[in-house]
Amino acid sequence: MPYKPTITAYTDAAPCPHVEVFFPSFAPGTVTVTVRRTAGKDTHDLRGAVRARVAGALTKIDFEVPFGVATQYRAQMFNAAGASLGWTDPGWVTVRETATWLHNPLNPQGAVKVQFRGSALQGISRPLQGEIVQPIGRPKGMLITSGRSGVTSAVLDVITDDLDSADKVQALLGSAAQPLGGVLCFRTGATDRVRIPQPFYAAVMDIEEVDFDYALGGTKIAHHMTGTEASPPAAGIFVPLLTRRHLNAFFSTRAAFNAAYPSRIAANRDYRKAQ
């Protein structure tokens, strides 16, 4: 089936490397779509694109696209009754990025560039979850297991080069005024050679700030944390990147808006207005 998306990578760090996923058309009768991203063995729904309503086209930004991995995007199309109309053809992209980026999926604007410390990920454990029980009358125990888990209790120590970045790391877990939850997204750049999934979602309960050279007059701060691989927050939970408020700030009248964009989808794709 056609309707292949166009995938455009942006590595200019605004607020972090990302891709635009643009579907210029869908099958006739399509009312909603769900977009899925596949990288390696992992498939996730695209944040903000779960049963998303469409009017012939769709554009979404993916801040969770992994680095250095061939990544596929395709959409399942649904009609007004909720029946599937099939899948679009896939679009592919490989984002080349040297740095490692860390952010909370519920607040991509808080993304921060980091580097793993030498103490990070020296050991990676994926244990079976279960226990050995001793049945009455049997000399040998029986293993009852729910299967193998993901990466467990991994040391995820990172370092930041400046105080602004250090503040962003400390803000990743949110605050009383902005609760975010503790699942973080690590996207490993080419300079960090570590063997974790791409992207790596980890449940982190605490981030301990550790002085590196600040007491000596420097600006580097280390951050100690441990995390266990977890599912990302539900993809239906997202913060819109481009809103009416952003566009209203640039155009004083409807006539000026209409003159700037030949179509509604053209306006929806002008993400520069949100930066």
Secondary structure, DSSP 8 states (H G I E B T S, - for coil): -----EEEEE-S-SSS-EEEEEE----TT--EEEEEEEETTEEEE-TT-SSEE-SS-EEEEETT--BSS-EEEEEEEE-TTS-EEEE---EEE-B--SSEEEEETTEEEEEEEEEE-TTTTSS----EEEEEE--TT-SS-EEEEEEE-SS-SEE--EEESSHHHHHHHHTTTB-SSSB--SEEEEE--TT------SSEEEEE---EEEESSGGGT---EEEE-EEEE---S-TT----SS-HHHHHTT-SSHHHHHHH-SSHHHHHT-GGGG-
